[in-house]
Amino acid sequence: MYLVEAESGAAVSNEQKLESRRPVSARWEDFPYSRLSHHGGACCDVAREWVLAMDFAQLNGADLSSGPRWLRARYKWGPSAWPMHWCELVGRKVIDCGAHAALSREAFAARGLTAFPVQLVQRYSEGAVEEWRGSWNKEGVSCHWLDGEHIYHEATALLVGDGEVKIWDGSAGSWANPRQSGRGYGSVLALRLFADPESVTPAGFRWGDRQIAANVWNELV
Amino acid sequence: MNIYVSGLYSGGNPQPGIGIIRSLREGYPFIKLVGVEYSNRVSGIHWEELDDVQVHRPWDELNLEAHGDKVRDLLDEGNLWISGSDLEALWLASIFPDGHANLLAPPGGALKGIAKPAAEALAGLPLKVPPFVSTDLPDWDLHAFCRAHDWRLWLKGPYYDAARTPGWDSFVAVRNALSKVWSTERLFLQAHVSGYEESVMLAAYRGKLLGCVSMRKRDITPEGKTWAGDISEVEPEFEEPLRRIVRQLNWTGGGEIEMVRDASGQRWLLEMNPRFPAWVHGATIAGHNLPALLVQAAASINARKPRRQASEFTRVVIEVPVRDDYPLPALPEPFAGAIGHSMKHPSGLTALAERLHKAEVAPGTSPEQPPASPSCIPQVPETYLADIARHDLTEVQTPKFLYLDSTAESLFIKASERARRMSSSEVEVVSGYSIKTNPDERLIRLAREHGFLAEAISLLEVHKALQVGFRADQVILNGPGKWWPEGMMPRGRLHAVFCDSVADLNRCVDAMEKGEMASKHVGVRIRTPNVVSRFGIPLDSPGTFAKLVEAVQRLPSNSAFGVHFHMASSNIGVAQWWHLFESMLKWCRSIEKLAGRTIEILDMGGGWFPDDWHATDDSRFARAVETVKAMLPGVRQIVSEPGKAMAQPSMALAMRILEIQEHEHDYVEAVVDASIAELPMFAFQPHRILRHCPRTGALQPLGRGKSDLMGRLCMEHDIVAQKIALPDDARPGDVLIFCDVGGYDRSMSYVFGRG
């Protein structure tokens, strides 16, 4: 996500903040999902080709729908400044959830699979959020993704059947558990999946036992 | 009425007894629960919810008949017995073949139906069984199974124990260890399925399914055992066939179907256990108290309704007081010179396995049975036998490599014909003979006669190829030491040179500019990014990849560009090799695009096991050629380098028995006049062994047995074959022939111990 967009999206009044009935996703209603930038030159071409060829190599013959866990093994999760270009990303040791999600999405697509950007709101604890705020501030990176005990997060939805998706959390290197959504530390409270409105049915997508409408925030509590 | 519960072991790989006790206590707060064990070392006997404990002598001491009578008396008196041990359940089934109303364990017929690894009775469930073979097969076939499944395998014992065997040496070592522990040669080798493990637990009484529940592992121990899990209902498409199977098997007791779900969602059967799983109380926490349901059905006493506390469970380690009447036993003395106390299986389950084998109760081979069944004897191709028979085996000076001329020629003809079939006007397919696999002139000559190119890794090898009649423009030079020794670079133009590093590429460009070397194609060898290799230019970071692209751009434009990659398919497995091939084509496409150089020659190998290369029909190779055409349309020539597939079958090694040493329990050590100096690959691949019968002249393939063949060297590891069946009439002076030695056995053999 671009910092400017993030900051403007985070501009929520105190009154709104106090409103107890507002959806947990309200703060991030107008947030765009993260996209990697390309310099239009060889630097980004080499970086992108390397990521995609390496992703296929790392499959070792496993099913194409396997999660690209090697990306998490190579890039730790942490603060990242945006915008981010391909050539910058590959040289980093730490990238945030938006970059992880964007890489995973590209990897799945290069394997010939259908993947969608996903935004999540997760619950942690105020203590955890304060820890993260400290880390992000130390790096001089926007904390727009933190709010009380809630966080904004990005992931990748992989189409695995007729209208059925699995959600790959690239920052964690694991699939999100649909059974756990809705409550508890680390649980998913809200989810927005971006898909071409022309190609999705009104029913949207199935994630575990849940029905997810496309392009809108789905509150899971 | 008392309820007796066995299987109280509570170590890192726990039995279910304590979980059953906890669940029963919840369902029946006032019923008497008696723990049964066969060792006072099992910590579960100290669990505070047990009203009483019966500790019997370990299984290796126990009088099985008397113990069986005691169990019968208890059951006849109206007590219930829930077995928490697979082997105890098997033994109980032998005592009560048709069951007993109060024995809450499956009858013998049901156990047969779920016997590992096929578990044929479960065929109606929506599951697949991972491919498996019995270790009854000849080593040659077991090696083929390992290659076919990319060496991602588990070697499993008949009841417990499984170990990964990523190579032939580890397979042999684990097979020896498991055979010894479980007193049987009948183990099985099963393909690994990657995915997430889950289980279905069930309780049934006299063929009626009382309940079932599903569990997904959410945390595991280093041994892969459940540490945390989530519980859910079993889907109807699983439960309905399960209900039918339980009825057909007349199942009584607990049970667990262990599975793994792969990335596509397909479930694969690991095994079915004839007892509740160790996580049984995790389900009770989630409101599914299956042990209580079982007791309710058997005793007609209503259990308390389970209290659902959570849908997920996890484990913690806790300390409990030791019972006064069972003080802790002494810790055994560590074996002198060893590390640790060797505490596995404290109740002597392995001894029970041996006793059940002897009583022919359990599947497996009893120690008294001859271990080499006819299926253990390898198939040796007729051409081998005919070629070997042409040598005078009575007079042969041993040890001696025997050249199998018609076998060798037939292989070159096959490869040449395949290359011709694969070729088209767009892309020529040609074979390359790797000189290092066996530099015997007879083989190099066959390669030349059948249209192969010569692949050399040094200038000495180039020189050898030229001596045998290859032209320089039929020679490919690659490898990290290709400039050695200096001063031998041929004057003629080579067919191709592949650079092994950026420094090598710079040197190559320099030599070409100075006119010191000429080649029609110049290219790079790229290092496999996901399989460890020391060769080629690495791709492991965007930075190294960028350097490779820059280097390719510096290659002279008057030579065509090419890419070489090589990885031994026998080491990584056939399927993984083909994945690597596809992966390499993707890298090639990226290199072409970024460097702006069209790839015109693709050299790919190698290290193919002969059976994989020659037995496979053309379709896989044809598909590969089509993939190359689609992904790299500029390629004009594909050099296919089968490596040892050409050389390995071409020679055999004759040796004589020097001495036969007979030991206890039919074990024989035969000393031969060959050694690991002639068989350096002895630990990495099996060899098919023939014995030349001095009386009839027949060549007899040897199966598995109880004899080891000791090499002539005074070296501890000079054991050239283990566990083979040497015929009873074998004598010193008899000739043995090891087949399949024409590859690296021959080329890497060395002079040792000859003065």
Interface residues (C-beta under 8 A of the other chain):
Chain A: A42 D45 V46 A47 E49 W50 V51 L52 A53 M54 F56 A57 Q58 L59 N60 G61 A62 D63 S65 S66 C87 V90 G91 V160 G161 R179
Chain B: D150 S194 D230 S232 D262 A263 S264 G265 S311 T528 P529 N530 L539 S541 P542 G543 F545 A546 V549 A575 Q576 W578 H579 L580 E582 S583 K586 W587 S590 K593 L594
